[in-house]
Amino acid sequence: MRVPPFEYYSGLLKGLGLVISGAIIGSALFMNIYQHNLNLVIEHNRELSKERAELLEKVETNNKLRNKQSVIGDIKVIVTSGDAAEIDNIAMGELERKIEQDLKIVIGQKVSSFEENPLLYEKLISQRIYQNVSQKDYAVSVKTMVLTQTELKVWIVAKIWKNIPLR
């Protein structure tokens, strides 16, 4: 019995190699596109869940304060970046949520108490450090606070906090 010469199968092996390499490259491209789409869906889901939580909280506070027009009923926090490095959307959303939680004690307070002493409300969150927000620490300071009717709007400047150990 004879072994057939290998030269007969060289063309077949080249074709098989091209098919396998094409399958590998195609699957890598498919996974890249799939991961990109999945990241977009996850980010959109986080935004929608944040918006849902805000709306549920607004409905709850509106039900409590329905007949009271002279109290603070809503808080809106806007975070901007103070560093040269941009803060990503996920970190901004987490910072907004944490700051809104810290300012939640203001809801239900009289508008006149805010007008008498706005620095007290500013000091609630000014010069605070929020740790482990998207694996980074941020120092925040109040840029502006505006009270319009029953909504308190707070503009925050966030900078990446660099903890320098003492020697």
C-alpha positions in Angstrom: 0.0 0.0 0.0 1.4 3.4 -1.0 1.0 6.8 0.7 -0.3 9.3 -1.8 2.0 12.3 -2.5 1.4 15.4 -0.4 1.4 17.7 -3.4 -2.1 16.6 -4.3 -3.5 18.1 -1.1 -1.5 21.4 -1.0 -4.2 23.4 -2.8 -6.9 21.9 -0.5 -4.9 22.8 2.6 -4.4 26.3 1.4 -8.1 26.7 0.8 -8.9 25.2 4.2 -6.4 27.6 5.8 -8.1 30.6 4.1 -11.5 29.4 5.3 -10.3 29.0 8.9 -8.5 32.3 9.0 -11.6 34.0 7.4 -13.8 32.4 10.1 -11.5 33.7 12.9 -11.3 37.2 11.4 -15.1 37.2 10.9 -15.8 36.1 14.4 -13.5 38.7 15.8 -15.3 41.5 13.8 -18.6 40.1 14.9 -17.6 40.1 18.6 -16.3 43.7 18.3 -19.6 44.9 16.8 -21.5 42.9 19.4 -19.6 44.4 22.3 -20.0 47.9 21.0 -23.8 47.5 20.7 -24.0 45.8 24.1 -22.1 48.8 25.7 -24.5 51.2 24.0 -27.5 49.2 25.4 -26.0 49.1 28.9 -25.4 52.9 28.9 -28.9 53.6 27.6 -30.3 51.2 30.2 -28.5 53.1 33.0 -29.8 56.4 31.8 -33.3 55.1 31.6 -33.2 53.5 35.1 -31.8 56.8 36.5 -34.6 58.7 34.8 -37.2 56.3 36.1 -35.9 56.6 39.6 -36.0 60.4 39.3 -39.5 60.3 38.0 -40.7 58.0 40.8 -39.1 60.3 43.4 -40.7 63.3 41.8 -44.1 61.6 41.9 -43.6 60.7 45.5 -42.5 64.2 46.6 -45.3 65.8 44.5 -47.9 63.6 46.3 -46.5 64.7 49.6 -46.2 68.4 48.8 -49.2 68.7 46.6 -50.9 71.5 48.5 -47.8 73.2 49.7 -46.4 75.8 47.3 -43.9 77.5 49.6 -41.6 74.6 50.1 -38.7 73.1 48.1 -40.2 70.2 46.2 -37.5 69.1 43.7 -33.7 69.1 43.3 -31.9 69.1 40.0 -28.1 68.6 40.1 -25.9 69.3 37.0 -22.3 68.1 37.2 -19.6 69.6 35.1 -15.9 68.7 34.8 -13.4 70.9 36.4 -10.3 69.0 35.2 -8.6 68.9 31.9 -9.6 65.2 31.9 -13.2 64.7 31.0 -15.5 62.9 33.4 -17.5 60.1 31.6 -21.3 59.9 31.6 -21.5 57.0 34.0 -19.4 58.8 36.7 -21.4 62.0 36.2 -24.6 60.1 36.7 -23.3 58.5 39.9 -22.1 61.8 41.2 -25.5 63.4 40.4 -27.3 60.6 42.2 -25.0 60.8 45.3 -25.3 64.6 45.5 -29.1 64.4 45.2 -29.1 61.9 48.0 -27.1 64.3 50.2 -29.5 67.2 49.3 -32.6 65.1 49.9 -33.0 66.6 53.4 -33.7 70.0 51.7 -36.9 68.7 50.2 -39.8 70.0 52.3 -37.9 72.9 53.7 -39.5 76.3 53.3 -38.4 78.5 50.5 -37.9 81.4 52.9 -35.3 79.5 54.9 -33.3 79.0 51.7 -33.6 82.7 50.9 -32.4 83.7 54.4 -29.3 81.5 54.4 -28.2 80.0 51.1 -24.7 79.4 52.3 -25.9 76.8 54.7 -27.4 74.8 51.9 -24.2 75.3 49.8 -22.0 74.0 52.7 -24.0 70.7 52.7 -22.1 69.5 49.6 -19.3 72.0 49.0 -15.7 70.7 49.4 -16.8 67.1 49.8 -15.0 64.1 48.4 -17.0 61.3 46.9 -15.0 58.1 46.9 -15.2 55.1 44.6 -17.3 56.7 41.8 -16.4 54.6 38.8 -13.2 53.5 40.5 -12.1 57.2 41.1 -12.5 59.7 43.8 -13.9 63.1 43.1 -13.8 66.4 45.0 -16.9 68.6 44.3 -17.6 72.2 44.8 -20.8 74.3 44.3 -20.7 76.6 41.3 -24.2 78.0 41.4 -27.4 77.4 43.3 -30.7 78.7 41.9 -34.2 78.4 43.4 -37.0 78.7 40.9 -40.5 78.4 42.4 -40.2 75.0 44.2 -37.2 73.6 42.3 -33.6 73.9 43.6 -31.0 73.7 40.8 -27.4 73.1 41.8 -24.5 73.3 39.4 -21.5 71.3 40.6 -17.8 71.3 39.5 -16.2 67.9 40.0 -12.5 67.3 39.9 -10.6 64.1 40.2 -9.2 64.0 43.7 -5.6 62.9 44.0 -4.8 61.6 47.5 -1.2 62.4 48.1 0.2 60.5 51.0 2.2 62.4 53.6 5.8 61.4 54.1 
